[in-house]
Amino acid sequence: MIKFTSSLPSTRELDVLARQLVRAATSIGANYREANRGVSRADFANKIGTVQKEAAETQYWLELLIESNLCPSQAASELLAIFTAIGKKVKQ
């Protein structure tokens, strides 16, 4: 995600969306790592819930990028598909 956003052209609007996207996307990994270190099943489940929320937020920022035509639709669509799959897998 960091590589993807750094490859985008720099405009004020795009920079705002890219920063939000990176924050949400990198939070997924950090929270997933934390969930795997949970002290109980309930702790794990709670932390996985945070992962789901961050994945949903990441999906939101990607959708904004696509709908506003601020980035290549194909690249953003591929990333959106990845995060949608992660969200579905986490719910299982």
Gaussian input, Z-matrix of N, CA and C with variables (Angstrom, degrees):
# hf/3-21g

backbone

0 1
 N
 C     1     B1
 C     2     B2     1     A1
 N     3     B3     2     A2     1     D1
 C     4     B4     3     A3     2     D2
 C     5     B5     4     A4     3     D3
 N     6     B6     5     A5     4     D4
 C     7     B7     6     A6     5     D5
 C     8     B8     7     A7     6     D6
 N     9     B9     8     A8     7     D7
 C    10    B10     9     A9     8     D8
 C    11    B11    10    A10     9     D9
 N    12    B12    11    A11    10    D10
 C    13    B13    12    A12    11    D11
 C    14    B14    13    A13    12    D12
 N    15    B15    14    A14    13    D13
 C    16    B16    15    A15    14    D14
 C    17    B17    16    A16    15    D15
 N    18    B18    17    A17    16    D16
 C    19    B19    18    A18    17    D17
 C    20    B20    19    A19    18    D18
 N    21    B21    20    A20    19    D19
 C    22    B22    21    A21    20    D20
 C    23    B23    22    A22    21    D21
 N    24    B24    23    A23    22    D22
 C    25    B25    24    A24    23    D23
 C    26    B26    25    A25    24    D24
 N    27    B27    26    A26    25    D25
 C    28    B28    27    A27    26    D26
 C    29    B29    28    A28    27    D27
 N    30    B30    29    A29    28    D28
 C    31    B31    30    A30    29    D29
 C    32    B32    31    A31    30    D30
 N    33    B33    32    A32    31    D31
 C    34    B34    33    A33    32    D32
 C    35    B35    34    A34    33    D33
 N    36    B36    35    A35    34    D34
 C    37    B37    36    A36    35    D35
 C    38    B38    37    A37    36    D36
 N    39    B39    38    A38    37    D37
 C    40    B40    39    A39    38    D38
 C    41    B41    40    A40    39    D39
 N    42    B42    41    A41    40    D40
 C    43    B43    42    A42    41    D41
 C    44    B44    43    A43    42    D42
 N    45    B45    44    A44    43    D43
 C    46    B46    45    A45    44    D44
 C    47    B47    46    A46    45    D45
 N    48    B48    47    A47    46    D46
 C    49    B49    48    A48    47    D47
 C    50    B50    49    A49    48    D48
 N    51    B51    50    A50    49    D49
 C    52    B52    51    A51    50    D50
 C    53    B53    52    A52    51    D51
 N    54    B54    53    A53    52    D52
 C    55    B55    54    A54    53    D53
 C    56    B56    55    A55    54    D54
 N    57    B57    56    A56    55    D55
 C    58    B58    57    A57    56    D56
 C    59    B59    58    A58    57    D57
 N    60    B60    59    A59    58    D58
 C    61    B61    60    A60    59    D59
 C    62    B62    61    A61    60    D60
 N    63    B63    62    A62    61    D61
 C    64    B64    63    A63    62    D62
 C    65    B65    64    A64    63    D63
 N    66    B66    65    A65    64    D64
 C    67    B67    66    A66    65    D65
 C    68    B68    67    A67    66    D66
 N    69    B69    68    A68    67    D67
 C    70    B70    69    A69    68    D68
 C    71    B71    70    A70    69    D69
 N    72    B72    71    A71    70    D70
 C    73    B73    72    A72    71    D71
 C    74    B74    73    A73    72    D72
 N    75    B75    74    A74    73    D73
 C    76    B76    75    A75    74    D74
 C    77    B77    76    A76    75    D75
 N    78    B78    77    A77    76    D76
 C    79    B79    78    A78    77    D77
 C    80    B80    79    A79    78    D78
 N    81    B81    80    A80    79    D79
 C    82    B82    81    A81    80    D80
 C    83    B83    82    A82    81    D81
 N    84    B84    83    A83    82    D82
 C    85    B85    84    A84    83    D83
 C    86    B86    85    A85    84    D84
 N    87    B87    86    A86    85    D85
 C    88    B88    87    A87    86    D86
 C    89    B89    88    A88    87    D87
 N    90    B90    89    A89    88    D88
 C    91    B91    90    A90    89    D89
 C    92    B92    91    A91    90    D90
 N    93    B93    92    A92    91    D91
 C    94    B94    93    A93    92    D92
 C    95    B95    94    A94    93    D93
 N    96    B96    95    A95    94    D94
 C    97    B97    96    A96    95    D95
 C    98    B98    97    A97    96    D96
 N    99    B99    98    A98    97    D97
 C   100   B100    99    A99    98    D98
 C   101   B101   100   A100    99    D99
 N   102   B102   101   A101   100   D100
 C   103   B103   102   A102   101   D101
 C   104   B104   103   A103   102   D102
 N   105   B105   104   A104   103   D103
 C   106   B106   105   A105   104   D104
 C   107   B107   106   A106   105   D105
 N   108   B108   107   A107   106   D106
 C   109   B109   108   A108   107   D107
 C   110   B110   109   A109   108   D108
 N   111   B111   110   A110   109   D109
 C   112   B112   111   A111   110   D110
 C   113   B113   112   A112   111   D111
 N   114   B114   113   A113   112   D112
 C   115   B115   114   A114   113   D113
 C   116   B116   115   A115   114   D114
 N   117   B117   116   A116   115   D115
 C   118   B118   117   A117   116   D116
 C   119   B119   118   A118   117   D117
 N   120   B120   119   A119   118   D118
 C   121   B121   120   A120   119   D119
 C   122   B122   121   A121   120   D120
 N   123   B123   122   A122   121   D121
 C   124   B124   123   A123   122   D122
 C   125   B125   124   A124   123   D123
 N   126   B126   125   A125   124   D124
 C   127   B127   126   A126   125   D125
 C   128   B128   127   A127   126   D126
 N   129   B129   128   A128   127   D127
 C   130   B130   129   A129   128   D128
 C   131   B131   130   A130   129   D129
 N   132   B132   131   A131   130   D130
 C   133   B133   132   A132   131   D131
 C   134   B134   133   A133   132   D132
 N   135   B135   134   A134   133   D133
 C   136   B136   135   A135   134   D134
 C   137   B137   136   A136   135   D135
 N   138   B138   137   A137   136   D136
 C   139   B139   138   A138   137   D137
 C   140   B140   139   A139   138   D138
 N   141   B141   140   A140   139   D139
 C   142   B142   141   A141   140   D140
 C   143   B143   142   A142   141   D141
 N   144   B144   143   A143   142   D142
 C   145   B145   144   A144   143   D143
 C   146   B146   145   A145   144   D144
 N   147   B147   146   A146   145   D145
 C   148   B148   147   A147   146   D146
 C   149   B149   148   A148   147   D147
 N   150   B150   149   A149   148   D148
 C   151   B151   150   A150   149   D149
 C   152   B152   151   A151   150   D150
 N   153   B153   152   A152   151   D151
 C   154   B154   153   A153   152   D152
 C   155   B155   154   A154   153   D153
 N   156   B156   155   A155   154   D154
 C   157   B157   156   A156   155   D155
 C   158   B158   157   A157   156   D156
 N   159   B159   158   A158   157   D157
 C   160   B160   159   A159   158   D158
 C   161   B161   160   A160   159   D159
 N   162   B162   161   A161   160   D160
 C   163   B163   162   A162   161   D161
 C   164   B164   163   A163   162   D162
 N   165   B165   164   A164   163   D163
 C   166   B166   165   A165   164   D164
 C   167   B167   166   A166   165   D165
 N   168   B168   167   A167   166   D166
 C   169   B169   168   A168   167   D167
 C   170   B170   169   A169   168   D168
 N   171   B171   170   A170   169   D169
 C   172   B172   171   A171   170   D170
 C   173   B173   172   A172   171   D171
 N   174   B174   173   A173   172   D172
 C   175   B175   174   A174   173   D173
 C   176   B176   175   A175   174   D174
 N   177   B177   176   A176   175   D175
 C   178   B178   177   A177   176   D176
 C   179   B179   178   A178   177   D177
 N   180   B180   179   A179   178   D178
 C   181   B181   180   A180   179   D179
 C   182   B182   181   A181   180   D180
 N   183   B183   182   A182   181   D181
 C   184   B184   183   A183   182   D182
 C   185   B185   184   A184   183   D183
 N   186   B186   185   A185   184   D184
 C   187   B187   186   A186   185   D185
 C   188   B188   187   A187   186   D186
 N   189   B189   188   A188   187   D187
 C   190   B190   189   A189   188   D188
 C   191   B191   190   A190   189   D189
 N   192   B192   191   A191   190   D190
 C   193   B193   192   A192   191   D191
 C   194   B194   193   A193   192   D192
 N   195   B195   194   A194   193   D193
 C   196   B196   195   A195   194   D194
 C   197   B197   196   A196   195   D195
 N   198   B198   197   A197   196   D196
 C   199   B199   198   A198   197   D197
 C   200   B200   199   A199   198   D198
 N   201   B201   200   A200   199   D199
 C   202   B202   201   A201   200   D200
 C   203   B203   202   A202   201   D201
 N   204   B204   203   A203   202   D202
 C   205   B205   204   A204   203   D203
 C   206   B206   205   A205   204   D204
 N   207   B207   206   A206   205   D205
 C   208   B208   207   A207   206   D206
 C   209   B209   208   A208   207   D207
 N   210   B210   209   A209   208   D208
 C   211   B211   210   A210   209   D209
 C   212   B212   211   A211   210   D210
 N   213   B213   212   A212   211   D211
 C   214   B214   213   A213   212   D212
 C   215   B215   214   A214   213   D213
 N   216   B216   215   A215   214   D214
 C   217   B217   216   A216   215   D215
 C   218   B218   217   A217   216   D216
 N   219   B219   218   A218   217   D217
 C   220   B220   219   A219   218   D218
 C   221   B221   220   A220   219   D219
 N   222   B222   221   A221   220   D220
 C   223   B223   222   A222   221   D221
 C   224   B224   223   A223   222   D222
 N   225   B225   224   A224   223   D223
 C   226   B226   225   A225   224   D224
 C   227   B227   226   A226   225   D225
 N   228   B228   227   A227   226   D226
 C   229   B229   228   A228   227   D227
 C   230   B230   229   A229   228   D228
 N   231   B231   230   A230   229   D229
 C   232   B232   231   A231   230   D230
 C   233   B233   232   A232   231   D231
 N   234   B234   233   A233   232   D232
 C   235   B235   234   A234   233   D233
 C   236   B236   235   A235   234   D234
 N   237   B237   236   A236   235   D235
 C   238   B238   237   A237   236   D236
 C   239   B239   238   A238   237   D237
 N   240   B240   239   A239   238   D238
 C   241   B241   240   A240   239   D239
 C   242   B242   241   A241   240   D240
 N   243   B243   242   A242   241   D241
 C   244   B244   243   A243   242   D242
 C   245   B245   244   A244   243   D243
 N   246   B246   245   A245   244   D244
 C   247   B247   246   A246   245   D245
 C   248   B248   247   A247   246   D246
 N   249   B249   248   A248   247   D247
 C   250   B250   249   A249   248   D248
 C   251   B251   250   A250   249   D249
 N   252   B252   251   A251   250   D250
 C   253   B253   252   A252   251   D251
 C   254   B254   253   A253   252   D252
 N   255   B255   254   A254   253   D253
 C   256   B256   255   A255   254   D254
 C   257   B257   256   A256   255   D255
 N   258   B258   257   A257   256   D256
 C   259   B259   258   A258   257   D257
 C   260   B260   259   A259   258   D258
 N   261   B261   260   A260   259   D259
 C   262   B262   261   A261   260   D260
 C   263   B263   262   A262   261   D261
 N   264   B264   263   A263   262   D262
 C   265   B265   264   A264   263   D263
 C   266   B266   265   A265   264   D264
 N   267   B267   266   A266   265   D265
 C   268   B268   267   A267   266   D266
 C   269   B269   268   A268   267   D267
 N   270   B270   269   A269   268   D268
 C   271   B271   270   A270   269   D269
 C   272   B272   271   A271   270   D270
 N   273   B273   272   A272   271   D271
 C   274   B274   273   A273   272   D272
 C   275   B275   274   A274   273   D273

   B1=1.4444
   B2=1.5266
   B3=1.3108
   B4=1.4588
   B5=1.5286
   B6=1.3210
   B7=1.4656
   B8=1.5307
   B9=1.3253
   B10=1.4678
   B11=1.5186
   B12=1.3286
   B13=1.4636
   B14=1.5211
   B15=1.3269
   B16=1.4688
   B17=1.5287
   B18=1.3316
   B19=1.4659
   B20=1.5288
   B21=1.3215
   B22=1.4650
   B23=1.5242
   B24=1.3255
   B25=1.4643
   B26=1.5258
   B27=1.3013
   B28=1.4604
   B29=1.5302
   B30=1.3284
   B31=1.4623
   B32=1.5165
   B33=1.2966
   B34=1.4621
   B35=1.5321
   B36=1.3297
   B37=1.4671
   B38=1.5228
   B39=1.3161
   B40=1.4577
   B41=1.5214
   B42=1.3219
   B43=1.4640
   B44=1.5282
   B45=1.3268
   B46=1.4672
   B47=1.5250
   B48=1.3240
   B49=1.4609
   B50=1.5296
   B51=1.3212
   B52=1.4636
   B53=1.5247
   B54=1.3256
   B55=1.4807
   B56=1.5211
   B57=1.3187
   B58=1.4626
   B59=1.5284
   B60=1.3194
   B61=1.4535
   B62=1.5246
   B63=1.3117
   B64=1.4685
   B65=1.5230
   B66=1.3187
   B67=1.4710
   B68=1.5232
   B69=1.3188
   B70=1.4624
   B71=1.5313
   B72=1.3168
   B73=1.4675
   B74=1.5179
   B75=1.3230
   B76=1.4634
   B77=1.5237
   B78=1.3065
   B79=1.4591
   B80=1.5240
   B81=1.3305
   B82=1.4647
   B83=1.5214
   B84=1.3169
   B85=1.4624
   B86=1.5092
   B87=1.3191
   B88=1.4674
   B89=1.5271
   B90=1.3154
   B91=1.4646
   B92=1.5172
   B93=1.3266
   B94=1.4553
   B95=1.5232
   B96=1.3069
   B97=1.4664
   B98=1.5323
   B99=1.3097
   B100=1.4622
   B101=1.5263
   B102=1.3301
   B103=1.4677
   B104=1.5222
   B105=1.3150
   B106=1.4605
   B107=1.5215
   B108=1.2954
   B109=1.4636
   B110=1.5293
   B111=1.3232
   B112=1.4622
   B113=1.5151
   B114=1.3273
   B115=1.4640
   B116=1.5286
   B117=1.3164
   B118=1.4627
   B119=1.5248
   B120=1.3308
   B121=1.4680
   B122=1.5294
   B123=1.3370
   B124=1.4663
   B125=1.5293
   B126=1.3230
   B127=1.4584
   B128=1.5264
   B129=1.3292
   B130=1.4675
   B131=1.5215
   B132=1.3212
   B133=1.4620
   B134=1.5319
   B135=1.3120
   B136=1.4592
   B137=1.5270
   B138=1.3157
   B139=1.4555
   B140=1.5334
   B141=1.3109
   B142=1.4670
   B143=1.5307
   B144=1.3161
   B145=1.4674
   B146=1.5248
   B147=1.3190
   B148=1.4665
   B149=1.5205
   B150=1.3349
   B151=1.4710
   B152=1.5258
   B153=1.3177
   B154=1.4677
   B155=1.5276
   B156=1.3208
   B157=1.4648
   B158=1.5170
   B159=1.3166
   B160=1.4594
   B161=1.5298
   B162=1.3322
   B163=1.4690
   B164=1.5304
   B165=1.3281
   B166=1.4659
   B167=1.5282
   B168=1.3282
   B169=1.4627
   B170=1.5288
   B171=1.3233
   B172=1.4598
   B173=1.5213
   B174=1.3147
   B175=1.4565
   B176=1.5290
   B177=1.3067
   B178=1.4609
   B179=1.5305
   B180=1.3353
   B181=1.4649
   B182=1.5273
   B183=1.3300
   B184=1.4615
   B185=1.5219
   B186=1.3215
   B187=1.4680
   B188=1.5241
   B189=1.3376
   B190=1.4688
   B191=1.5213
   B192=1.3258
   B193=1.4668
   B194=1.5230
   B195=1.3321
   B196=1.4591
   B197=1.5244
   B198=1.3252
   B199=1.4624
   B200=1.5258
   B201=1.3173
   B202=1.4657
   B203=1.5299
   B204=1.3403
   B205=1.4633
   B206=1.5250
   B207=1.3330
   B208=1.4618
   B209=1.5219
   B210=1.3168
   B211=1.4596
   B212=1.5173
   B213=1.3206
   B214=1.4603
   B215=1.5274
   B216=1.2931
   B217=1.4613
   B218=1.5249
   B219=1.3272
   B220=1.4624
   B221=1.5221
   B222=1.3316
   B223=1.4656
   B224=1.5183
   B225=1.3196
   B226=1.4545
   B227=1.5217
   B228=1.3317
   B229=1.4579
   B230=1.5249
   B231=1.3352
   B232=1.4618
   B233=1.5213
   B234=1.3229
   B235=1.4580
   B236=1.5213
   B237=1.3140
   B238=1.4592
   B239=1.5241
   B240=1.3274
   B241=1.4631
   B242=1.5270
   B243=1.3172
   B244=1.4695
   B245=1.5186
   B246=1.3196
   B247=1.4650
   B248=1.5197
   B249=1.3104
   B250=1.4602
   B251=1.5255
   B252=1.3344
   B253=1.4740
   B254=1.5229
   B255=1.3253
   B256=1.4631
   B257=1.5090
   B258=1.3253
   B259=1.4646
   B260=1.5125
   B261=1.3247
   B262=1.4651
   B263=1.5213
   B264=1.3289
   B265=1.4661
   B266=1.5337
   B267=1.3008
   B268=1.4562
   B269=1.5298
   B270=1.3272
   B271=1.4612
   B272=1.5343
   B273=1.3396
   B274=1.4649
   B275=1.5182
   A1=110.10
   A2=116.22
   A3=119.99
   A4=109.78
   A5=115.87
   A6=120.46
   A7=110.62
   A8=116.20
   A9=121.17
   A10=110.56
   A11=117.75
   A12=120.29
   A13=112.00
   A14=117.15
   A15=118.43
   A16=111.91
   A17=116.76
   A18=119.78
   A19=112.39
   A20=117.30
   A21=120.86
   A22=110.53
   A23=117.67
   A24=119.44
   A25=110.13
   A26=116.58
   A27=120.73
   A28=111.14
   A29=114.42
   A30=121.86
   A31=106.28
   A32=117.57
   A33=119.79
   A34=110.80
   A35=115.87
   A36=120.00
   A37=111.70
   A38=115.30
   A39=120.21
   A40=111.41
   A41=117.28
   A42=120.52
   A43=111.62
   A44=116.53
   A45=120.57
   A46=110.07
   A47=116.82
   A48=120.81
   A49=111.41
   A50=116.94
   A51=120.54
   A52=110.98
   A53=117.51
   A54=120.11
   A55=111.00
   A56=116.48
   A57=120.00
   A58=110.71
   A59=116.26
   A60=121.80
   A61=110.89
   A62=117.55
   A63=120.93
   A64=110.40
   A65=117.38
   A66=120.18
   A67=111.23
   A68=116.01
   A69=119.86
   A70=111.19
   A71=116.42
   A72=120.35
   A73=112.29
   A74=117.22
   A75=118.82
   A76=111.54
   A77=116.39
   A78=120.33
   A79=111.86
   A80=116.77
   A81=120.38
   A82=109.95
   A83=116.51
   A84=120.72
   A85=112.66
   A86=116.34
   A87=120.18
   A88=111.10
   A89=116.64
   A90=119.72
   A91=112.13
   A92=117.52
   A93=120.13
   A94=110.26
   A95=116.19
   A96=120.12
   A97=110.17
   A98=115.95
   A99=120.69
   A100=111.17
   A101=117.09
   A102=120.82
   A103=110.97
   A104=116.75
   A105=120.11
   A106=112.70
   A107=116.48
   A108=121.13
   A109=111.43
   A110=115.75
   A111=120.53
   A112=111.67
   A113=115.66
   A114=120.46
   A115=112.49
   A116=117.40
   A117=121.11
   A118=108.43
   A119=115.66
   A120=119.37
   A121=110.79
   A122=115.51
   A123=119.80
   A124=110.49
   A125=117.13
   A126=121.63
   A127=109.75
   A128=116.51
   A129=121.47
   A130=110.05
   A131=117.11
   A132=121.75
   A133=110.96
   A134=116.71
   A135=121.27
   A136=110.92
   A137=116.50
   A138=120.51
   A139=111.53
   A140=116.79
   A141=119.50
   A142=109.76
   A143=116.72
   A144=120.54
   A145=111.27
   A146=116.41
   A147=120.85
   A148=110.18
   A149=116.73
   A150=121.12
   A151=109.46
   A152=116.96
   A153=120.98
   A154=110.99
   A155=116.53
   A156=120.09
   A157=111.28
   A158=117.09
   A159=120.35
   A160=111.21
   A161=116.90
   A162=120.62
   A163=109.90
   A164=116.88
   A165=120.60
   A166=110.69
   A167=116.64
   A168=119.45
   A169=110.53
   A170=116.79
   A171=120.96
   A172=109.73
   A173=116.00
   A174=120.87
   A175=109.95
   A176=117.47
   A177=122.07
   A178=111.14
   A179=116.92
   A180=119.86
   A181=111.08
   A182=116.54
   A183=119.27
   A184=111.19
   A185=116.21
   A186=119.90
   A187=111.23
   A188=116.51
   A189=119.16
   A190=111.32
   A191=116.27
   A192=119.79
   A193=111.21
   A194=116.11
   A195=120.28
   A196=110.80
   A197=116.66
   A198=121.32
   A199=113.24
   A200=116.64
   A201=119.22
   A202=112.26
   A203=115.75
   A204=121.52
   A205=112.71
   A206=116.15
   A207=120.26
   A208=112.97
   A209=116.55
   A210=119.48
   A211=108.66
   A212=116.93
   A213=119.22
   A214=110.83
   A215=116.58
   A216=121.85
   A217=112.44
   A218=117.69
   A219=120.04
   A220=111.12
   A221=117.62
   A222=120.82
   A223=110.68
   A224=116.75
   A225=120.43
   A226=110.75
   A227=117.55
   A228=120.98
   A229=111.41
   A230=116.92
   A231=120.44
   A232=110.77
   A233=116.58
   A234=119.78
   A235=111.00
   A236=116.77
   A237=121.15
   A238=110.44
   A239=117.23
   A240=121.25
   A241=110.84
   A242=116.90
   A243=120.74
   A244=110.24
   A245=117.38
   A246=119.43
   A247=112.45
   A248=117.96
   A249=120.36
   A250=109.77
   A251=116.35
   A252=120.21
   A253=110.53
   A254=117.36
   A255=120.59
   A256=110.43
   A257=116.50
   A258=120.06
   A259=112.16
   A260=117.21
   A261=120.79
   A262=110.99
   A263=116.71
   A264=121.11
   A265=110.17
   A266=116.59
   A267=120.40
   A268=110.65
   A269=117.26
   A270=121.20
   A271=112.20
   A272=117.44
   A273=120.64
   A274=112.13
   D1=-38.44
   D2=178.21
   D3=-62.77
   D4=-44.63
   D5=178.96
   D6=-63.16
   D7=-42.92
   D8=-179.59
   D9=-60.13
   D10=-51.10
   D11=-176.43
   D12=-68.33
   D13=-31.54
   D14=179.05
   D15=-72.62
   D16=-17.67
   D17=178.68
   D18=-85.49
   D19=-8.50
   D20=-179.06
   D21=-78.53
   D22=150.19
   D23=176.04
   D24=-64.09
   D25=151.62
   D26=-176.24
   D27=-95.47
   D28=115.16
   D29=170.46
   D30=-135.63
   D31=162.43
   D32=-177.91
   D33=-58.88
   D34=-47.07
   D35=-178.27
   D36=-64.24
   D37=-45.65
   D38=-177.84
   D39=-67.05
   D40=-37.69
   D41=178.72
   D42=-61.63
   D43=-39.13
   D44=178.52
   D45=-63.23
   D46=-48.99
   D47=-179.78
   D48=-65.01
   D49=-40.53
   D50=-179.36
   D51=-63.75
   D52=-41.30
   D53=178.18
   D54=-62.17
   D55=-44.72
   D56=179.05
   D57=-62.67
   D58=-41.63
   D59=179.99
   D60=-62.14
   D61=-45.71
   D62=179.88
   D63=-63.96
   D64=-42.46
   D65=179.60
   D66=-59.77
   D67=-48.00
   D68=-178.00
   D69=-67.46
   D70=-43.95
   D71=-176.41
   D72=-66.76
   D73=-42.47
   D74=179.86
   D75=-71.88
   D76=-24.67
   D77=176.34
   D78=-66.79
   D79=-29.27
   D80=178.13
   D81=-58.37
   D82=-51.40
   D83=-178.74
   D84=-63.46
   D85=-43.38
   D86=-179.68
   D87=-62.96
   D88=-43.57
   D89=-179.49
   D90=-72.29
   D91=-32.65
   D92=176.80
   D93=-66.28
   D94=-42.24
   D95=176.68
   D96=-60.06
   D97=-44.15
   D98=178.88
   D99=-63.03
   D100=-39.98
   D101=178.95
   D102=-60.98
   D103=-40.00
   D104=179.78
   D105=-67.97
   D106=-13.71
   D107=176.29
   D108=-102.90
   D109=15.19
   D110=-179.91
   D111=-60.03
   D112=148.52
   D113=-176.47
   D114=-87.70
   D115=-10.43
   D116=178.87
   D117=-155.02
   D118=170.37
   D119=177.38
   D120=-62.77
   D121=-38.65
   D122=179.61
   D123=-65.05
   D124=-40.32
   D125=178.26
   D126=-64.10
   D127=-44.20
   D128=177.80
   D129=-59.44
   D130=-49.15
   D131=-178.28
   D132=-59.74
   D133=-41.85
   D134=179.34
   D135=-62.82
   D136=-43.91
   D137=-177.64
   D138=-72.52
   D139=-32.50
   D140=174.89
   D141=-65.42
   D142=-32.95
   D143=174.89
   D144=-58.99
   D145=-38.48
   D146=176.93
   D147=-66.07
   D148=-39.51
   D149=177.07
   D150=-59.51
   D151=-44.25
   D152=179.35
   D153=-60.75
   D154=-42.50
   D155=179.72
   D156=-63.86
   D157=-41.68
   D158=179.22
   D159=-67.53
   D160=-37.26
   D161=177.13
   D162=-64.54
   D163=-39.99
   D164=177.78
   D165=-65.66
   D166=-39.33
   D167=178.69
   D168=-67.21
   D169=-40.24
   D170=177.45
   D171=-60.64
   D172=-42.87
   D173=178.39
   D174=-61.01
   D175=-40.36
   D176=178.59
   D177=-59.76
   D178=-48.58
   D179=-178.89
   D180=-64.09
   D181=-38.07
   D182=176.84
   D183=-63.74
   D184=-41.92
   D185=178.40
   D186=-61.36
   D187=-40.13
   D188=177.65
   D189=-62.63
   D190=-41.29
   D191=178.20
   D192=-61.83
   D193=-43.22
   D194=-179.52
   D195=-66.01
   D196=-50.34
   D197=-175.55
   D198=-66.30
   D199=-28.00
   D200=-179.56
   D201=-90.72
   D202=0.94
   D203=-179.78
   D204=55.77
   D205=35.26
   D206=179.35
   D207=-92.42
   D208=-7.00
   D209=177.62
   D210=-147.01
   D211=163.99
   D212=179.73
   D213=-59.68
   D214=124.44
   D215=-175.72
   D216=-60.54
   D217=-38.76
   D218=-177.35
   D219=-63.49
   D220=-46.38
   D221=-179.54
   D222=-63.65
   D223=-45.62
   D224=-179.60
   D225=-65.90
   D226=-36.88
   D227=178.89
   D228=-64.37
   D229=-38.33
   D230=177.39
   D231=-64.61
   D232=-43.85
   D233=178.12
   D234=-65.39
   D235=-39.43
   D236=177.61
   D237=-60.64
   D238=-41.66
   D239=178.47
   D240=-63.09
   D241=-39.47
   D242=178.91
   D243=-62.89
   D244=-48.38
   D245=-177.52
   D246=-71.66
   D247=-29.07
   D248=173.89
   D249=-65.93
   D250=-41.92
   D251=178.23
   D252=-63.85
   D253=-41.02
   D254=177.46
   D255=-60.67
   D256=-45.41
   D257=179.81
   D258=-60.40
   D259=-41.92
   D260=179.27
   D261=-67.06
   D262=-41.01
   D263=-178.37
   D264=-65.45
   D265=-40.30
   D266=-178.91
   D267=-65.06
   D268=-33.07
   D269=-178.55
   D270=-72.04
   D271=-20.56
   D272=-177.20
   D273=-72.85

